[in-house]
């Protein structure tokens, strides 16, 4: 199997959470990666996908909010430094796949299935094949022990339980890094 590494300069991991029931807050992680081990990037059925994001590098563009998110109320970054994902099965073909695996946040592991769209292959100016993918999915943060919230006077809660995740991914052969 060949290893394909994420080209972080051309990839994004973004999440969105509803705030106070009326607006959305977006964020990302400064330190994250995804690797794919597979024989053929255009057929992911035999792929092994692993991912990691450092909880201490969360960035919502508001320092106080980021500090709260890394505290024990949410990610507890001192004790749980990484969010991890390891695939157990990849199904699909062509441009549409479902990647099933174990997502771990704060030592809570749950099986999730992530839809993954293959956007194609291109040759960069240095003669290296690059592969593009995208995904949009949601998780329930409360299932992973991220249960902090505050009731609002007008009804509802401060932070929704649903977290929407958007991935825009470009991979290169690992030896081409």
N, C-alpha and C positions, 0 to 999 in steps of 0.2 A: 504494500500500500504506500501511496505517496502522501506527504503532508502538505496541506495548503494552509497558508497563514493569512490572517486578516490584514489588509492594507488599511491601517487606522487613519491615514491621511485622506482616504476616500470612502470612509465608512462612518455611520452614525448609529448610536443607540440613544433613543429618546423615549422618555416616559411622560405620561400626562395623567394628572389626578384632578378630579373636580374639587374645588375649594368653596366652602360655604354654600354649596348647592347651586351656585350661580356663575362661577367662572372656572377656568382651567389653569392649572399651574403645570409648567413643563420643566423637565430637568434631564440631566444626563450624568454620566460618570466620567471622570478624567482618566481613569485607569481601568481599561476593560479589554478583553480579547476573546476571540472565537477561533478555534482551529478545526479543520476538517481533515480526517485521514480517510482516503478513498482511492481506488484505482483509477476512476474516471469521473471527473467533475461534472460531466454531462449526464451521468447516471449515478445518482446518490443512493441507490437502493442498498449498497453495501457500506455506506459511510458511517464513520464514528465521529460525532460532533461533540466538542467540549467547549465550554465557555466559562468566563470568570469576570466579575466586576468587583472592584475594591469599594466597599461601602464608605470608606473614609473620604473618597474622592467625589462624592455626590455634589452636583452643582445645579442649583435652581436659580442662580443669579441673585440670591439674597443670603448674605452670610449668616444672619441670625436663624433663618429657616434651615439652612444647611447644617448648622450646629445642632439644631433640634433634631433633625433627621439622623445625625450620627450618634445622638445620645441614646441612653437606655430606653427612652420612650418609643423609639423606632428601631433602627438597625443595630444599636449598641456596638458600634464599630470597634471599641476596645476589646470586646470579647468575641465578636463575630466579624472578622475582617473582610470576608468575601461572600458574594453570592456566586453559586456555581451551578452549572448545568452539564449533565452527561447523558448523551442519547443512549437509548436502549433499542430503538427500532426506527428505521426510515422507510416510509412507504410512498409510492408514487412513481411518476416517470415524466419525461419531457420537461415541461416547465412548472409542474405543480407537485409538491411533496408535502408530507406531514412528518415532522420529526418529533417522535415521542421520547421522553426521557425524564430524568429526575432533576428537578429544580430544588436547590437547597438555599434557604434564607434563615439565618439565626438558628442553625441546627435543626430546622424543620424541613424535611424532604417530602415533596409531593410529586407524583407523576403528572406531567402536563404534555399536551400535544401542541406543537407550534406549526402553523402553516408556513411554508417556505416556497416562494416563487423564484424560479431561475429566470433571470432577465437576459442571459446570453453570455457570450464569450467574445473578447476582443484581443487584439495584439497591441500592446503599448509601444511607444517609440523606441524602446530598448529591446524589442523582440521577445518580450515576455507575455505569455497568455495571462489575461485577467478574466475573472468570472464574477458576474454580478447577481446578487440575490436581494430580495426584500421580504419583509414579514410584518404583519400587524396582528397582535393578539392581546388578550387581557388576562390578568390574574387577580384573584381576590387576596389582597394583602393580609387580611385578618387570618386566613388559613395558614400563614407563615409566622404568626405571632406578632405581627405589626398591628396591634389593636388600639393604640392610643387614639382618642378622639375627644371631642367636646361637643355637647349638645348646644344648639343655637336657640336663642330666645324666640326666634321666629319659626322654629321647627326645623327639623333636619339636623345634620351634623357638620362639623368643621371640615372634615376630610372624608371623601368617599372611600368605600372599601375597594372599589374597582380601580386597577391601575392599567392603563392602556400602554402597550409597548410598541414602538415602531423601530424596525431595524432596516437600515440600508447598508448592504455589505458588499465589499469587493475583496476577493481573494486572489493571491498569487501563489505559485509553487513556492514552498518554504525555502528552497535553495536559492531562489531569485531575490530574497530580501536584501 
